[in-house]
Amino acid sequence: MAAHSKSLKPIWVLKANCYEIGHTWNPSCIRAILDILLGGIVESVKIYAPVYVVTGLARRRSKRYWLYKFVPELLQSAVFLGTNAGAFIGCFCLSNQLFASFSYFTGLASGALASQLAILLERKPRRGMLAVYMFNVALETLCNMAISRGLITPRKHIEVLLFSLTAAGYAYLFRCFGGLSGIFLKGFRFLLGPEEAGRPSDARSLESEANRSLETEANKSLETEANRPATQSGKHSAWKQNLTVSRIMRLLKAALVQRHALCVHKHSCARYCLQGFARMFGMGYAAQAALRVVSSLQAIIRSPGRLLSCLFNKGNLKLGAFLGGFVGIFKFVSCFLRWIRDQDSELHAIPAGFLAGLCMFFYPSWTISLYLTLKLGELLYMKGIDTGHVPCITHADSLLFAVSTAVVLHACVMEPHNVKPSYWTFIQRLTRQRFGMMNRRTLDAYGTHASKLMPDFKPQLDPQYCLMKHD
């Protein structure tokens, strides 16, 4: 089929109706729309129910929420998702009725209109999150489309570099008082601990003075050399001239048995870093092992011996090494810079976050890197609005969601092989496999290899409802 599509000249308009291209399972537009709409709502309830339960438990929702808000919010999100799918088919049919043909951009226009209508049904607090997620999927899809056309060449480990730069931004905001809030602040406090979190400058100064007063007489000689508080601007730059290998080795030895006067953790810097690494390594390993057990549950029931292979699989080390390495390196670099520079600064978080982010080599993920990057952009944009540096665009979240979803749905129609596999599986489940029943053999005329995922699928069409001749 790929060879067949190459032999065809790409065209812009097909003289075909919506039945022979889109809803091939039913020639009636109304029935096809209802099939997708009602089936989508039912499937959406199944998809969203566990998500809402887990979210409610994680946020420790009150009894009132479970009694009066849980079901309405679940149904509202389900109606939104089902309506998005049903409205897409509806706009698809409406476009065909208006223009009596199928254009290359029919899927794009139908997706934009349907998504804009559907997002208005969703709760406002969720629109921003959905917009960022779909923008993430759309960017990944566009990259795949560009790669398949030879427009760009993929670079190895580029997602690691992107994550490192993003981690540096998050780390800096985490060290700034009020830089992060909500779930991101809680997440970083859980990951890195409260010691590195941003505090008011006066509070940090008081803690530093208290720590200095607790230093023992035995460490005074070391403090005289390396830990004397910098009260004059000239002393702040003195560390640059004294940055020798021997001095660094002495400071590292000191860090093994004590903390720097500006560190707010309780034990030595070495113990602080190792504890952070061990804690998150264990949690990452346990989480990966638990996921492996859950995904292999049926096989374990048939053969209980497979439980040990799931628990002690070397693949479980990847997430543990990523999380443990991230925390350990961040804390080590932060403490090291305090020892070397004899001062604390929010700017220390930038190299610490960047170097810690390189641990994604152990657990590479384009999805995680891109999503966190987009969320960082959203966070900076909102801060820019609060400070008056950037304008506030009304309904920006709804517009971003509509455009991003339109791009993804267009790709699902014209070149589903370039859509992220997990999202294609989600679309198939939402539409009860009907999205895969489009007549993509006919769409191969556009030269996008539309039938690449399903080369053997041929819809059973009723000739009396068709405008084109089908083999």
ROBALO-576728 format. One line per field, with one value per residue (C-alpha): x, y, z; residue number from 1; residue in one letter. Coordinates in Angstrom, 3 decimals, decimal comma. Layout:
<recs>
u <- (X; ...)
v <- (Y; ...)
w <- (Z; ...)
num <- (NUM; ...)
residu <- (a; ...)
</recs>
This chain:
<recs>
u <- (0,000; 2,904; 4,183; 0,693; 0,426; 3,793; 2,628; -0,287; -0,019; -1,083; -4,444; -6,342; -10,006; -11,734; -15,226; -16,460; -19,072; -18,639; -19,935; -17,341; -14,485; -15,486; -18,321; -18,028; -19,861; -23,189; -24,385; -26,593; -24,817; -27,167; -26,724; -22,975; -22,762; -24,874; -22,712; -19,598; -21,254; -23,013; -20,277; -17,695; -19,510; -19,738; -16,066; -15,129; -16,773; -14,674; -11,526; -12,108; -13,571; -10,282; -8,491; -10,984; -10,903; -7,108; -6,994; -9,659; -7,819; -4,465; -5,954; -7,807; -11,172; -13,866; -16,974; -18,999; -16,988; -17,624; -21,339; -22,143; -19,325; -17,639; -20,365; -21,303; -17,654; -17,042; -20,095; -19,188; -15,725; -17,201; -19,748; -16,965; -14,830; -17,704; -18,953; -15,513; -15,519; -19,164; -18,868; -15,815; -17,849; -20,709; -18,447; -16,906; -20,350; -21,410; -18,321; -19,065; -22,665; -21,582; -18,799; -19,893; -16,300; -13,490; -10,486; -7,064; -7,847; -11,348; -10,083; -8,179; -11,150; -13,580; -11,250; -10,822; -14,553; -15,507; -12,804; -13,712; -17,347; -16,488; -13,998; -16,719; -18,490; -15,486; -14,837; -12,636; -9,989; -9,268; -9,057; -5,516; -4,218; -5,968; -4,620; -1,020; -1,400; -2,852; -0,223; 2,368; 0,785; 0,433; 4,106; 5,194; 2,912; 4,235; 7,807; 6,970; 5,341; 8,408; 10,742; 8,696; 8,940; 12,689; 12,381; 14,281; 16,729; 16,186; 19,092; 20,011; 19,354; 17,842; 15,063; 17,711; 19,103; 15,584; 14,785; 18,027; 17,286; 13,730; 14,902; 17,246; 14,292; 12,105; 14,949; 15,569; 11,889; 11,854; 14,722; 13,009; 10,458; 7,026; 8,499; 6,442; 3,016; 0,380; 1,172; 4,607; 5,739; 4,460; 6,110; 9,522; 9,309; 8,557; 11,366; 14,125; 12,932; 12,081; 15,738; 16,289; 12,898; 12,754; 12,405; 12,145; 15,629; 15,364; 14,299; 17,217; 19,625; 18,362; 18,765; 22,292; 23,251; 21,768; 23,734; 26,936; 26,433; 26,174; 29,577; 32,120; 35,473; 37,225; 36,000; 37,027; 40,204; 38,269; 35,643; 38,370; 39,604; 36,397; 33,255; 33,756; 30,594; 31,145; 30,298; 32,140; 31,867; 35,595; 35,278; 32,477; 34,888; 37,795; 36,764; 37,769; 41,432; 41,460; 39,864; 42,700; 42,645; 44,023; 41,392; 38,602; 39,848; 39,955; 36,408; 35,164; 36,743; 35,066; 31,726; 32,006; 31,737; 29,902; 27,583; 28,372; 27,246; 24,783; 23,250; 19,934; 19,881; 20,597; 23,472; 26,689; 26,484; 27,638; 24,915; 22,357; 23,183; 23,327; 20,050; 18,335; 19,697; 18,788; 15,259; 14,276; 16,133; 14,122; 10,851; 11,598; 12,546; 9,437; 7,155; 8,608; 8,372; 4,753; 3,848; 5,535; 3,602; 0,263; 0,868; 1,801; -0,889; -2,662; 0,620; 1,578; -1,745; -1,103; 2,545; 3,299; 7,015; 7,005; 6,421; 10,091; 11,240; 8,983; 10,215; 13,906; 13,983; 16,987; 14,624; 13,326; 16,691; 16,051; 13,413; 15,250; 18,528; 16,755; 14,979; 17,773; 20,462; 18,440; 18,015; 21,547; 23,272; 21,075; 21,850; 25,559; 25,968; 23,988; 26,136; 29,344; 28,663; 27,938; 31,279; 33,224; 31,624; 30,918; 27,501; 24,052; 22,168; 19,072; 21,330; 23,019; 19,867; 20,478; 23,677; 22,377; 19,108; 20,842; 23,375; 20,701; 18,524; 21,203; 20,075; 17,260; 19,816; 18,647; 14,945; 14,601; 11,117; 10,102; 6,641; 7,903; 10,464; 8,047; 5,188; 7,320; 8,800; 5,339; 4,165; 7,210; 6,315; 2,742; 4,020; 6,317; 3,523; 1,181; 3,895; 4,356; 0,646; 0,749; 3,638; 2,145; 5,013; 2,899; -0,724; -3,501; -5,123; -8,791; -9,752; -6,161; -6,515; -9,615; -8,022; -4,803; -6,768; -8,848; -5,856; -3,732; -6,529; -7,292; -3,693; -3,757; -7,159; -6,027; -3,015; -5,262; -7,236; -4,474; -1,387; -2,126; 1,302; 2,763; 0,510; 1,863; 0,874; -0,674; -2,895; -3,959; -4,921; -6,889; -8,759; -9,581; -10,932; -12,930; -14,628; -14,861; -12,443; -14,520; -11,819; -9,766; -12,651; -12,136; -11,466; -7,775; -7,110; -8,874; -6,994; -3,709; -4,341; -3,005; 0,403; 0,506; 0,459; -2,811; -3,335; 0,156; -1,113; -3,929; -2,882; -5,265; -8,409; -11,080; -14,479; -17,617; -19,436; -22,920; -22,442; -25,802; -24,534; -21,139; -19,995; -16,720; -16,048; -14,320; -12,607)
v <- (0,000; 2,326; 1,689; 2,256; 5,639; 6,701; 6,082; 8,471; 12,191; 13,978; 15,687; 18,286; 17,291; 13,905; 13,680; 11,424; 11,657; 11,359; 7,779; 6,291; 8,203; 8,636; 6,680; 3,557; 1,404; 3,202; 5,266; 7,453; 10,557; 10,913; 7,316; 7,490; 10,664; 9,067; 5,938; 8,006; 10,444; 7,946; 5,338; 8,012; 9,175; 5,616; 4,936; 8,311; 7,371; 4,204; 6,192; 9,086; 7,182; 5,714; 9,011; 11,002; 8,423; 8,460; 12,269; 12,622; 10,252; 11,957; 15,361; 13,965; 15,203; 15,619; 13,476; 16,313; 16,102; 12,375; 12,785; 15,889; 16,728; 13,510; 12,184; 15,565; 16,386; 12,895; 13,102; 16,613; 15,479; 12,377; 14,464; 16,816; 13,965; 12,155; 15,389; 16,121; 12,791; 13,028; 16,660; 15,778; 13,318; 15,838; 18,610; 16,102; 15,333; 18,993; 19,955; 17,256; 18,403; 22,001; 21,356; 17,982; 16,738; 15,781; 18,104; 17,408; 19,934; 18,663; 16,799; 19,844; 22,208; 19,673; 19,001; 22,698; 23,448; 20,311; 20,822; 24,479; 23,528; 20,606; 22,393; 24,857; 21,936; 21,110; 22,733; 25,831; 24,575; 21,639; 23,556; 24,790; 21,327; 19,779; 22,512; 21,933; 18,158; 18,377; 20,937; 18,406; 15,650; 18,010; 19,043; 15,410; 14,585; 17,473; 16,349; 12,824; 14,220; 16,333; 13,383; 11,108; 13,755; 14,128; 17,758; 17,239; 14,653; 13,281; 13,818; 11,290; 12,265; 15,635; 14,964; 14,698; 18,130; 19,590; 18,069; 19,390; 22,936; 22,650; 21,202; 24,163; 26,537; 24,666; 24,396; 28,145; 28,873; 26,330; 28,132; 31,512; 32,270; 32,115; 30,926; 27,735; 27,009; 24,323; 20,822; 21,749; 23,173; 20,082; 17,834; 19,485; 19,588; 15,864; 15,185; 17,424; 17,996; 21,266; 22,175; 23,561; 25,272; 29,036; 31,075; 34,768; 36,280; 37,308; 33,801; 32,226; 34,705; 33,866; 30,145; 30,687; 32,673; 29,992; 27,316; 29,297; 29,606; 25,819; 25,194; 23,650; 25,140; 22,319; 23,635; 27,266; 26,961; 25,639; 28,342; 30,978; 29,762; 28,848; 29,671; 33,237; 35,264; 37,651; 41,078; 43,089; 42,918; 42,181; 39,066; 37,753; 37,313; 36,016; 32,415; 32,745; 33,379; 30,613; 27,978; 25,432; 21,650; 21,314; 23,668; 21,814; 18,491; 19,938; 21,228; 17,904; 16,102; 18,548; 17,954; 14,256; 14,939; 18,244; 20,625; 24,084; 26,935; 28,042; 24,580; 24,127; 20,307; 18,574; 16,209; 16,344; 17,248; 13,765; 12,097; 14,612; 13,769; 9,990; 9,932; 11,871; 9,485; 6,332; 7,536; 8,402; 5,425; 3,097; 4,816; 4,783; 1,112; 0,214; 2,202; 0,580; -2,875; -2,259; -1,167; -4,255; -6,491; -4,845; -5,057; -8,764; -9,672; -12,231; -13,983; -13,991; -15,606; -18,376; -18,714; -17,315; -17,799; -14,787; -12,498; -12,653; -11,889; -8,814; -7,617; -8,150; -7,136; -5,003; -2,729; -1,496; 0,172; 2,777; 4,845; 4,465; 5,650; 8,598; 9,826; 8,959; 10,452; 13,610; 14,236; 13,176; 15,324; 18,347; 18,228; 17,565; 20,510; 22,801; 21,918; 22,001; 25,550; 26,683; 25,262; 26,701; 30,153; 30,551; 31,970; 30,740; 31,912; 31,001; 30,980; 27,835; 25,967; 26,545; 24,448; 22,020; 21,478; 21,222; 18,615; 16,686; 16,645; 14,697; 11,661; 11,302; 9,262; 6,403; 6,967; 8,889; 10,155; 12,718; 12,948; 13,876; 16,359; 18,108; 18,210; 19,703; 22,222; 23,363; 23,580; 25,712; 27,989; 28,230; 29,025; 31,783; 33,181; 33,377; 35,102; 37,531; 38,326; 38,872; 41,304; 43,033; 42,151; 40,109; 40,572; 38,278; 36,530; 35,842; 32,164; 31,291; 27,830; 26,995; 28,233; 26,331; 23,163; 23,533; 24,128; 21,377; 18,810; 19,730; 18,971; 15,614; 14,593; 15,623; 13,326; 10,546; 10,759; 11,316; 9,674; 7,812; 6,163; 9,550; 9,881; 8,800; 5,103; 5,619; 8,427; 6,364; 3,555; 6,083; 7,360; 3,814; 2,988; 6,217; 5,537; 1,782; 1,070; 3,096; 5,681; 2,903; 2,067; 5,135; 4,366; 5,151; 3,244; 6,048; 8,647; 7,169; 9,319; 12,258; 10,618; 10,507; 6,688; 6,909; 3,126; 2,301; 1,185; -0,941; -1,913; -4,874; -3,136; -2,643; -1,246; -3,004; -0,164; -0,138; 1,038; 2,816; 5,393; 5,956; 8,594; 6,835; 3,396; 1,120; -2,138)
w <- (0,000; 0,680; -2,829; -4,200; -2,437; -3,791; -7,327; -6,884; -7,287; -4,101; -4,649; -2,652; -3,085; -3,267; -4,733; -1,970; 0,767; 4,506; 4,543; 2,213; 3,903; 7,541; 9,186; 7,033; 9,585; 9,058; 6,061; 8,300; 9,587; 12,572; 13,672; 13,209; 15,321; 18,069; 17,971; 18,634; 21,072; 23,335; 23,118; 23,842; 26,975; 28,313; 27,600; 29,092; 32,385; 32,445; 31,651; 34,046; 37,016; 38,322; 37,592; 39,662; 42,472; 42,712; 42,492; 45,184; 47,516; 46,881; 47,685; 50,707; 49,563; 52,205; 52,552; 51,051; 47,837; 47,416; 48,112; 46,093; 43,655; 42,582; 40,279; 38,672; 37,931; 36,551; 34,280; 33,130; 32,031; 30,382; 28,450; 27,343; 26,017; 24,343; 22,811; 21,399; 19,577; 18,457; 17,362; 15,263; 13,211; 13,088; 11,751; 9,359; 7,925; 7,894; 5,904; 3,376; 3,040; 2,464; -0,055; -1,519; -1,308; 1,049; 1,371; 2,827; 5,572; 6,380; 9,436; 10,658; 10,361; 11,845; 14,769; 15,558; 15,553; 17,484; 20,113; 20,619; 21,213; 23,488; 25,755; 26,760; 28,460; 30,648; 34,017; 33,818; 36,284; 33,955; 30,682; 31,171; 32,051; 29,041; 26,755; 27,863; 27,520; 24,014; 22,991; 24,145; 22,025; 19,047; 19,166; 19,359; 16,432; 14,331; 15,047; 13,878; 10,746; 9,993; 10,575; 8,283; 5,548; 6,009; 7,095; 10,348; 11,601; 15,119; 17,499; 20,136; 23,763; 22,827; 25,355; 28,095; 27,248; 27,140; 30,531; 32,035; 30,900; 32,199; 35,513; 35,932; 35,512; 37,979; 40,492; 40,381; 40,954; 43,774; 45,502; 45,100; 47,790; 46,139; 42,830; 42,781; 44,189; 44,234; 43,028; 41,688; 45,020; 46,827; 44,260; 44,569; 48,357; 48,326; 45,851; 47,203; 50,742; 52,510; 53,127; 49,619; 49,346; 48,990; 52,156; 52,902; 52,957; 56,598; 57,643; 55,778; 57,350; 60,847; 60,155; 58,867; 61,970; 64,199; 62,363; 62,751; 66,497; 66,767; 65,122; 67,513; 68,469; 66,649; 63,314; 63,829; 61,803; 58,825; 59,193; 59,259; 55,905; 54,113; 56,048; 57,254; 56,494; 53,644; 54,963; 52,350; 48,580; 48,262; 50,380; 48,210; 45,300; 47,381; 46,776; 43,116; 43,971; 46,616; 44,358; 44,354; 44,216; 47,723; 49,128; 47,332; 48,743; 52,283; 51,929; 50,576; 53,531; 55,871; 54,151; 55,008; 58,736; 59,020; 57,265; 56,007; 58,231; 55,551; 55,112; 56,904; 56,917; 60,237; 59,443; 57,448; 53,781; 52,734; 54,772; 53,463; 49,845; 50,359; 52,279; 49,501; 46,870; 48,803; 49,618; 46,052; 44,556; 46,769; 45,939; 42,208; 42,272; 44,267; 41,943; 38,809; 40,379; 41,401; 37,857; 36,460; 38,843; 38,023; 34,259; 34,585; 37,104; 34,912; 34,082; 37,785; 38,724; 36,187; 37,184; 40,699; 40,126; 37,811; 40,801; 41,799; 38,257; 38,283; 41,670; 40,927; 37,278; 36,363; 34,425; 37,779; 38,361; 35,639; 37,424; 40,721; 39,195; 37,556; 40,696; 43,126; 40,900; 40,353; 44,085; 45,047; 42,406; 43,118; 46,820; 46,240; 43,860; 46,177; 49,192; 47,139; 45,933; 49,484; 50,629; 47,684; 47,550; 51,276; 50,494; 49,545; 46,492; 44,510; 41,434; 42,768; 41,807; 38,082; 37,717; 40,347; 38,456; 35,078; 36,215; 38,109; 34,986; 33,099; 35,086; 32,556; 30,610; 32,836; 32,073; 28,766; 27,944; 25,326; 26,859; 30,338; 29,002; 26,673; 29,183; 31,948; 29,517; 28,443; 32,047; 32,849; 29,943; 31,225; 34,732; 33,461; 31,299; 34,295; 36,337; 33,468; 33,557; 37,327; 36,990; 33,955; 31,603; 29,161; 28,086; 29,205; 26,219; 26,887; 26,488; 25,586; 27,151; 25,076; 21,856; 22,516; 23,236; 20,052; 17,780; 19,370; 19,284; 15,665; 14,689; 16,458; 15,030; 11,549; 11,952; 13,286; 10,047; 7,498; 9,032; 12,295; 12,230; 13,232; 16,295; 19,658; 20,056; 23,480; 22,161; 19,144; 21,523; 23,593; 20,503; 19,440; 22,884; 23,090; 19,722; 20,274; 17,430; 14,939; 14,312; 12,763; 10,417; 8,232; 4,594; 4,663; 1,460; -0,343; 1,718; 0,470; -2,604; -0,560; -0,298; 3,513; 3,769; 5,688; 5,675; 6,960; 10,377; 8,916; 5,363; 5,179; 6,407; 3,749; 4,808; 3,579; 1,820; 0,337; -3,297; -3,405; -0,869; -2,521; -5,015; -5,865; -7,224; -4,674; -5,476)
num <- (1; 2; 3; 4; 5; 6; 7; 8; 9; 10; 11; 12; 13; 14; 15; 16; 17; 18; 19; 20; 21; 22; 23; 24; 25; 26; 27; 28; 29; 30; 31; 32; 33; 34; 35; 36; 37; 38; 39; 40; 41; 42; 43; 44; 45; 46; 47; 48; 49; 50; 51; 52; 53; 54; 55; 56; 57; 58; 59; 60; 61; 62; 63; 64; 65; 66; 67; 68; 69; 70; 71; 72; 73; 74; 75; 76; 77; 78; 79; 80; 81; 82; 83; 84; 85; 86; 87; 88; 89; 90; 91; 92; 93; 94; 95; 96; 97; 98; 99; 100; 101; 102; 103; 104; 105; 106; 107; 108; 109; 110; 111; 112; 113; 114; 115; 116; 117; 118; 119; 120; 121; 122; 123; 124; 125; 126; 127; 128; 129; 130; 131; 132; 133; 134; 135; 136; 137; 138; 139; 140; 141; 142; 143; 144; 145; 146; 147; 148; 149; 150; 151; 152; 153; 154; 155; 156; 157; 158; 159; 160; 161; 162; 163; 164; 165; 166; 167; 168; 169; 170; 171; 172; 173; 174; 175; 176; 177; 178; 179; 180; 181; 182; 183; 184; 185; 186; 187; 188; 189; 190; 191; 192; 193; 194; 195; 196; 197; 198; 199; 200; 201; 202; 203; 204; 205; 206; 207; 208; 209; 210; 211; 212; 213; 214; 215; 216; 217; 218; 219; 220; 221; 222; 223; 224; 225; 226; 227; 228; 229; 230; 231; 232; 233; 234; 235; 236; 237; 238; 239; 240; 241; 242; 243; 244; 245; 246; 247; 248; 249; 250; 251; 252; 253; 254; 255; 256; 257; 258; 259; 260; 261; 262; 263; 264; 265; 266; 267; 268; 269; 270; 271; 272; 273; 274; 275; 276; 277; 278; 279; 280; 281; 282; 283; 284; 285; 286; 287; 288; 289; 290; 291; 292; 293; 294; 295; 296; 297; 298; 299; 300; 301; 302; 303; 304; 305; 306; 307; 308; 309; 310; 311; 312; 313; 314; 315; 316; 317; 318; 319; 320; 321; 322; 323; 324; 325; 326; 327; 328; 329; 330; 331; 332; 333; 334; 335; 336; 337; 338; 339; 340; 341; 342; 343; 344; 345; 346; 347; 348; 349; 350; 351; 352; 353; 354; 355; 356; 357; 358; 359; 360; 361; 362; 363; 364; 365; 366; 367; 368; 369; 370; 371; 372; 373; 374; 375; 376; 377; 378; 379; 380; 381; 382; 383; 384; 385; 386; 387; 388; 389; 390; 391; 392; 393; 394; 395; 396; 397; 398; 399; 400; 401; 402; 403; 404; 405; 406; 407; 408; 409; 410; 411; 412; 413; 414; 415; 416; 417; 418; 419; 420; 421; 422; 423; 424; 425; 426; 427; 428; 429; 430; 431; 432; 433; 434; 435; 436; 437; 438; 439; 440; 441; 442; 443; 444; 445; 446; 447; 448; 449; 450; 451; 452; 453; 454; 455; 456; 457; 458; 459; 460; 461; 462; 463; 464; 465; 466; 467; 468; 469; 470; 471)
residu <- (m; a; a; h; s; k; s; l; k; p; i; w; v; l; k; a; n; c; y; e; i; g; h; t; w; n; p; s; c; i; r; a; i; l; d; i; l; l; g; g; i; v; e; s; v; k; i; y; a; p; v; y; v; v; t; g; l; a; r; r; r; s; k; r; y; w; l; y; k; f; v; p; e; l; l; q; s; a; v; f; l; g; t; n; a; g; a; f; i; g; c; f; c; l; s; n; q; l; f; a; s; f; s; y; f; t; g; l; a; s; g; a; l; a; s; q; l; a; i; l; l; e; r; k; p; r; r; g; m; l; a; v; y; m; f; n; v; a; l; e; t; l; c; n; m; a; i; s; r; g; l; i; t; p; r; k; h; i; e; v; l; l; f; s; l; t; a; a; g; y; a; y; l; f; r; c; f; g; g; l; s; g; i; f; l; k; g; f; r; f; l; l; g; p; e; e; a; g; r; p; s; d; a; r; s; l; e; s; e; a; n; r; s; l; e; t; e; a; n; k; s; l; e; t; e; a; n; r; p; a; t; q; s; g; k; h; s; a; w; k; q; n; l; t; v; s; r; i; m; r; l; l; k; a; a; l; v; q; r; h; a; l; c; v; h; k; h; s; c; a; r; y; c; l; q; g; f; a; r; m; f; g; m; g; y; a; a; q; a; a; l; r; v; v; s; s; l; q; a; i; i; r; s; p; g; r; l; l; s; c; l; f; n; k; g; n; l; k; l; g; a; f; l; g; g; f; v; g; i; f; k; f; v; s; c; f; l; r; w; i; r; d; q; d; s; e; l; h; a; i; p; a; g; f; l; a; g; l; c; m; f; f; y; p; s; w; t; i; s; l; y; l; t; l; k; l; g; e; l; l; y; m; k; g; i; d; t; g; h; v; p; c; i; t; h; a; d; s; l; l; f; a; v; s; t; a; v; v; l; h; a; c; v; m; e; p; h; n; v; k; p; s; y; w; t; f; i; q; r; l; t; r; q; r; f; g; m; m; n; r; r; t; l; d; a; y; g; t; h; a; s; k; l; m; p; d; f; k; p; q; l; d; p; q; y; c; l; m; k; h; d)
</recs>
